[in-house]
Amino acid sequence: MRGLALLAAIWLAFAAPHALGASQEMGVSQEMERPHIVVIMADDLGWNDVGYHGSEIKTPHLDRLAKDGRELT
């Protein structure tokens, strides 16, 4: 087990600088942008109660969020 840890440390010592250099060459920013996460909780909201699922009720802001983002149900 100790040998595996040593092997992993050696691999990281050589791989990490190479990976960082490659990301800088490709123009990747050093600062990672934090993700924007919105959680919407509603009581008694059915699947078809929002516009982007075909409801007659207009929900333009939720429709835009659904179109521009990801929906995790």
C-alpha positions as CSV (number, residue, x, y, z in Angstrom):
1,M,0.0,0.0,0.0
2,R,2.9,2.3,0.8
3,G,4.4,1.7,-2.6
4,L,1.1,2.6,-4.3
5,A,1.0,5.9,-2.4
6,L,4.5,6.7,-3.4
7,L,3.7,5.9,-7.0
8,A,0.7,8.1,-6.9
9,A,2.7,11.0,-5.4
10,I,5.4,10.6,-8.1
11,W,2.8,10.6,-10.8
12,L,1.1,13.7,-9.4
13,A,4.4,15.5,-9.2
14,F,5.0,15.0,-12.9
15,A,1.4,15.2,-14.2
16,A,0.1,18.2,-12.3
17,P,2.6,20.8,-13.7
18,H,2.1,19.5,-17.2
19,A,-1.7,19.7,-16.9
20,L,-1.5,23.3,-15.5
21,G,0.8,24.3,-18.3
22,A,-1.5,22.9,-20.9
23,S,-4.5,24.7,-19.6
24,Q,-2.6,28.0,-19.6
25,E,-1.5,27.4,-23.2
26,M,-5.1,26.8,-24.2
27,G,-6.1,30.1,-22.7
28,V,-8.0,28.7,-19.8
29,S,-8.5,31.2,-17.0
30,Q,-6.8,30.5,-13.7
31,E,-9.9,31.5,-11.8
32,M,-12.7,29.0,-12.0
33,E,-16.1,30.5,-12.3
34,R,-18.5,29.2,-9.6
35,P,-21.7,27.6,-11.0
36,H,-25.0,29.4,-10.6
37,I,-27.4,27.0,-9.0
38,V,-31.1,27.8,-8.5
39,V,-33.3,25.4,-6.6
40,I,-37.0,26.1,-6.9
41,M,-39.3,24.4,-4.4
42,A,-43.1,24.7,-4.7
43,D,-45.9,23.1,-3.0
44,D,-48.6,21.5,-5.1
45,L,-46.9,22.3,-8.4
46,G,-47.7,19.7,-11.1
47,W,-45.6,18.7,-14.0
48,N,-47.8,20.6,-16.5
49,D,-48.2,23.7,-14.4
50,V,-45.3,25.5,-16.0
51,G,-45.1,27.0,-19.5
52,Y,-42.2,25.0,-20.8
53,H,-44.1,21.7,-20.1
54,G,-47.1,22.9,-22.2
55,S,-49.3,24.7,-19.7
56,E,-51.7,27.5,-20.6
57,I,-50.3,29.4,-17.6
58,K,-47.6,31.8,-18.7
59,T,-44.3,31.4,-16.8
60,P,-41.8,33.4,-18.9
61,H,-39.0,33.6,-16.3
62,L,-39.2,29.8,-15.6
63,D,-39.3,29.2,-19.3
64,R,-36.1,31.2,-19.9
65,L,-34.4,29.4,-17.0
66,A,-35.4,26.0,-18.4
67,K,-34.3,27.0,-22.0
68,D,-30.9,28.5,-20.9
69,G,-30.0,26.0,-18.2
70,R,-30.4,22.4,-17.1
71,E,-33.5,20.9,-15.5
72,L,-32.8,18.2,-12.9
73,T,-36.0,16.5,-11.8
